[in-house]
Amino acid sequence: MLQREYNSIWIETALFSISSIFLYQLSLGIFLFLIPLQILYIRHGEKYFIASLLTTFSVVALVKYIRLKTSSSVMGFGVFFPLELAILTSFLAGIFLINYIKLQKLSTLYRLFVITAGFGIASVPVILALQGNESFRTEMNKLFTMLSTYMQNIFLSKASTETSVLKQILSPEALKKTTSLVFFRSYLFDYFTLIAFSWWAGNKIGNKYKPVHIIEDKHKLQLSQFKLEDFYIWPLIISLAVILIDLWVKTGALAAIAWNIALILLLLYGLAGISLLRFLFNYFNLSRGFRIMITATIILLLLSPKINIVFLLMIPGLGISEIWIKYREMERRNKEP
């Protein structure tokens, strides 16, 4: 490799690292900060990818530490510093493992399941340690008290007959309970979605340009051909059953696990439903204008209150229906003489 080309790769690595660090510092950019790292992996392979991962972690940790030590506005938030580093590490570890060469004998979907399960197992001692940490609990109580005061000032500015009900809903204890419930029921789903989306988006963008490093993945996940095996319906049925049982008999952590599994599988069946819609568009040879009209109608219905929940369930339902109705075999049968 020529010295000039070698230097340009390192410059590109630095630029992608800076992009990732910048996105992480933004409030909503945290959902996108892994994409530049994935693009770099597609472009130049594992060596530069690992260098960028380490750079991103080191710089973000250093910036957070400096802000913690120099800014008076973050006084008392030092207890969250190790937690944020742990979360950052889990994200970076996830995007590394999805690309790890020794795991590529598994399908992309299985890799995502293994990585998410590993994250869940690793999170248990962290959660238990935080629950027993008095400083952490004190700071969290302060945050929820501030949030409660802020929300009550907004929603209770005018006296009404609903004031007492809203005060109860917006009390620090109620907000803490609701946040805790939502978090434990969805945090594995959130992690799965973030790693999956970052991997997919990074691959799509990276492969639009000629990759310098050629990656052979025998288990490429293509949305246009995405379909779940029939046996996936059983974990979905079991998890939904546990969720229903929890309405009458509290099952604790088991219900939280069931919620996460159900959300992940409904997301995957939703993707299968979208893939099936694309297949049906092609099968019936619909014009581009008609496809756009149908897609726009579906999006509008998804954004409509009350109606949207029906369509949110219909799309995964379409993916689930392929267990019994083999839509894609219609094309195969038509091609047979």
C-alpha positions in Angstrom: 0.0 0.0 0.0 1.4 3.4 -1.0 2.2 5.8 1.9 -0.2 8.4 0.5 -3.1 5.9 0.4 -2.2 4.6 3.9 -2.3 8.2 5.3 -5.7 8.9 3.5 -7.2 5.9 5.2 -6.1 7.1 8.6 -7.5 10.6 7.8 -10.8 8.9 6.8 -10.8 6.9 10.1 -10.3 10.2 12.0 -13.1 11.9 10.2 -15.6 9.0 10.8 -14.5 8.9 14.5 -15.1 12.7 14.8 -18.6 12.3 13.2 -19.5 9.5 15.6 -18.3 11.6 18.6 -20.2 14.7 17.4 -23.4 12.7 16.9 -23.1 11.2 20.4 -22.9 14.6 22.0 -26.2 15.6 20.3 -29.4 14.8 22.1 -31.0 12.8 19.3 -27.7 12.0 17.5 -27.1 9.2 20.0 -29.4 7.1 17.8 -27.1 7.6 14.8 -23.6 7.7 16.3 -22.8 4.1 15.5 -23.6 4.5 11.7 -20.3 6.2 10.8 -18.4 3.4 12.6 -20.2 0.8 10.6 -19.5 2.7 7.4 -15.8 2.7 8.3 -15.9 -1.1 8.8 -17.5 -1.6 5.4 -14.9 0.8 3.8 -11.7 -0.3 5.4 -12.2 -3.4 7.6 -11.6 -4.4 11.2 -8.2 -2.8 11.9 -9.4 0.8 11.3 -12.9 0.0 12.7 -11.4 -1.0 16.1 -9.1 2.0 16.1 -12.2 4.2 15.6 -14.2 2.4 18.3 -11.3 3.0 20.8 -10.9 6.6 19.8 -14.7 7.3 20.1 -14.8 5.7 23.6 -11.7 7.5 24.8 -12.7 11.0 23.5 -16.3 10.7 24.7 -15.2 9.5 28.2 -12.6 12.3 28.4 -15.1 15.0 27.3 -17.6 13.8 29.9 -15.0 13.7 32.6 -13.7 17.2 31.9 -17.3 18.6 31.8 -18.0 16.8 35.1 -14.9 18.3 36.8 -15.1 21.8 35.4 -18.9 22.6 35.1 -20.8 23.6 38.2 -24.1 22.8 36.4 -23.4 19.0 36.5 -22.5 18.9 40.2 -24.0 15.8 41.8 -24.2 14.0 38.5 -20.9 12.2 39.0 -22.8 9.2 40.1 -24.1 8.8 36.6 -20.6 8.9 35.0 -19.8 5.2 35.4 -23.3 4.3 34.2 -22.9 6.4 31.0 -19.6 4.8 30.3 -21.1 1.3 30.7 -23.9 2.2 28.3 -21.5 3.6 25.8 -19.4 0.5 26.1 -22.4 -1.7 25.5 -23.3 0.2 22.3 -19.7 0.0 20.9 -19.4 -3.7 21.9 -22.7 -4.4 20.1 -21.6 -2.9 16.8 -18.2 -4.6 17.1 -19.8 -8.0 17.8 -22.3 -7.8 14.9 -19.2 -7.5 12.6 -16.9 -9.9 14.5 -15.5 -12.4 12.0 -15.9 -15.4 14.3 -19.6 -14.8 14.8 -20.3 -14.4 11.1 -20.9 -18.2 10.8 -24.2 -17.3 12.4 -27.0 -15.5 10.5 -27.3 -11.8 11.1 -30.5 -12.3 13.0 -29.0 -14.9 15.3 -26.0 -12.6 15.9 -28.4 -9.8 17.0 -30.2 -12.2 19.3 -27.0 -13.4 20.9 -25.7 -9.8 21.3 -29.0 -8.6 22.8 -29.1 -11.6 25.2 -25.5 -10.9 26.2 -26.4 -7.3 26.9 -29.4 -8.4 29.0 -27.3 -10.7 31.1 -24.5 -8.2 31.6 -27.1 -5.5 32.6 -28.4 -7.6 35.5 -25.5 -7.0 38.0 -25.4 -3.3 36.9 -29.1 -2.8 37.6 -28.8 -4.6 41.0 -25.7 -2.5 41.9 -27.6 0.7 41.0 -30.7 -0.3 43.0 -28.4 -0.7 46.1 -26.5 2.5 45.5 -27.9 5.2 47.9 -26.2 8.1 46.0 -27.7 7.0 42.7 -31.2 6.6 44.2 -30.9 10.1 45.8 -29.9 11.8 42.6 -32.7 10.0 40.7 -35.2 11.2 43.2 -34.0 14.7 42.8 -34.3 14.4 39.0 -37.9 13.1 39.2 -38.8 15.9 41.7 -37.5 18.5 39.3 -39.3 16.8 36.4 -42.5 16.6 38.4 -42.3 20.3 39.3 -41.6 21.3 35.7 -44.5 19.3 34.3 -47.0 20.4 37.0 -46.1 24.1 36.2 -47.0 23.4 32.6 -50.1 21.3 32.9 -51.5 22.7 36.2 -51.2 26.4 35.3 -55.0 26.6 35.2 -57.2 25.4 37.9 -59.7 22.7 36.8 -61.6 19.7 38.1 -58.9 17.4 36.9 -56.1 19.1 38.9 -56.1 16.5 41.7 -55.9 13.6 39.2 -53.1 15.3 37.2 -51.2 16.0 40.4 -51.3 12.4 41.3 -50.2 11.3 37.8 -47.4 13.9 37.7 -46.1 13.3 41.2 -42.4 12.2 41.5 -43.3 8.7 42.7 -45.8 8.2 39.9 -43.4 9.4 37.2 -40.6 7.3 38.6 -42.9 4.2 38.6 -44.1 4.8 35.1 -40.5 5.4 33.8 -39.2 2.3 35.5 -42.1 0.2 34.0 -41.5 1.5 30.5 -37.7 1.1 30.7 -37.7 -2.5 31.9 -40.3 -3.5 29.4 -38.4 -2.1 26.4 -34.7 -1.6 27.1 -33.6 -4.8 25.4 -35.9 -4.0 22.5 -34.3 -0.5 22.2 -30.8 -2.0 22.3 -31.7 -4.6 19.6 -33.3 -1.9 17.4 -30.3 0.5 17.7 -27.7 -2.1 16.9 -29.8 -3.6 14.0 -30.6 -0.2 12.5 -27.0 1.1 12.8 -25.7 -2.1 11.2 -28.2 -1.9 8.3 -27.9 1.8 7.7 -24.1 1.6 7.8 -24.1 -1.2 5.3 -26.5 0.5 3.0 -24.4 3.7 2.9 -21.0 2.0 2.9 -21.9 -0.3 0.0 -23.0 2.7 -2.1 -19.4 3.5 -2.5 -16.7 1.1 -3.7 -15.4 -0.5 -0.4 -11.7 -0.7 -0.2 -12.0 -3.7 2.1 -14.2 -6.5 0.6 -16.3 -8.2 3.3 -17.8 -11.6 2.6 -20.8 -12.2 4.7 -22.6 -15.4 3.9 -25.7 -14.4 5.9 -26.5 -11.0 4.4 -29.9 -9.7 5.7 -31.9 -8.3 2.8 -35.2 -6.5 3.6 -36.7 -7.4 0.2 -36.4 -11.1 0.9 -36.8 -10.9 4.7 -39.0 -13.7 6.1 -39.0 -15.3 9.6 -39.0 -19.1 10.1 -42.4 -20.5 11.2 -41.1 -21.5 14.7 -40.7 -17.8 15.7 -44.4 -17.6 16.3 -44.1 -19.8 19.4 -41.8 -17.4 21.4 -44.3 -14.6 20.4 -47.3 -16.6 21.6 -45.6 -17.5 24.9 -44.4 -13.9 25.6 -47.9 -12.6 24.8 -49.4 -15.2 27.2 -47.0 -14.1 30.0 -48.0 -10.5 29.4 -51.7 -11.4 29.7 -51.1 -13.5 32.8 -49.2 -10.6 34.4 -52.4 -8.5 34.3 -53.9 -10.8 37.0 -50.8 -12.4 38.6 -47.7 -10.3 38.8 -44.8 -12.1 37.3 -42.1 -9.5 38.0 -39.0 -9.8 35.8 -40.6 -12.5 33.7 -43.2 -10.0 32.4 -40.4 -7.5 31.6 -38.5 -10.2 29.6 -41.8 -11.2 27.8 -42.5 -7.6 26.8 -39.0 -7.2 25.3 -39.3 -10.5 23.4 -42.8 -9.6 22.1 -41.7 -6.1 21.0 -38.6 -7.6 19.2 -40.6 -10.3 17.4 -43.4 -7.8 16.5 -40.8 -5.6 14.9 -39.3 -8.5 13.0 -42.8 -9.6 11.8 -43.4 -6.0 10.9 -40.3 -6.0 8.7 -41.5 -9.3 7.2 -44.9 -7.7 6.5 -43.2 -4.7 4.7 -41.0 -7.2 2.7 -44.2 -9.1 1.7 -45.9 -5.8 0.6 -42.9 -5.2 -1.7 -43.2 -8.7 -3.1 -47.0 -8.2 -3.7 -46.3 -4.9 -5.4 -43.9 -6.7 -7.8 -46.1 -9.8 -8.2 -49.1 -7.7 -9.3 -46.8 -5.4 -11.3 -48.2 -2.2 -9.8 -47.0 1.0 -11.3 -44.6 3.3 -9.5 -47.4 5.9 -9.0 -49.8 3.4 -7.5 -47.1 2.1 -5.1 -46.4 5.6 -3.9 -50.1 6.2 -3.4 -50.6 3.0 -1.4 -47.4 3.7 0.7 -48.5 7.3 1.4 -52.0 6.2 2.4 -50.5 3.6 4.9 -48.2 6.3 6.3 -51.1 8.7 6.8 -53.2 6.0 8.5 -50.2 5.2 10.8 -50.1 8.8 11.8 -53.8 9.0 12.4 -54.9 8.8 16.1 -56.9 5.7 17.1 -56.7 4.2 13.6 -52.9 3.9 13.7 -52.9 1.1 16.3 -54.9 -1.1 13.9 -52.4 -0.6 11.1 -49.5 -1.0 13.5 -50.8 -4.5 14.2 -51.9 -5.2 10.7 -48.4 -5.0 9.2 -46.9 -7.5 11.7 -50.1 -9.5 11.2 -49.3 -9.7 7.4 -45.9 -11.0 8.2 -47.4 -13.6 10.6 -50.0 -14.7 8.0 -47.2 -16.0 5.8 -46.9 -19.0 8.2 -50.1 -20.3 6.8 -50.4 -18.5 3.4 -47.3 -19.0 1.3 -47.6 -15.9 -0.8 -44.1 -16.1 -2.3 -44.8 -19.6 -3.6 -47.4 -18.1 -6.0 -44.6 -16.7 -8.2 -42.7 -20.0 -8.1 -45.8 -21.9 -9.1 -46.5 -19.5 -12.0 -43.0 -20.0 -13.3 -43.3 -23.8 -13.3 -44.2 -25.2 -16.8 
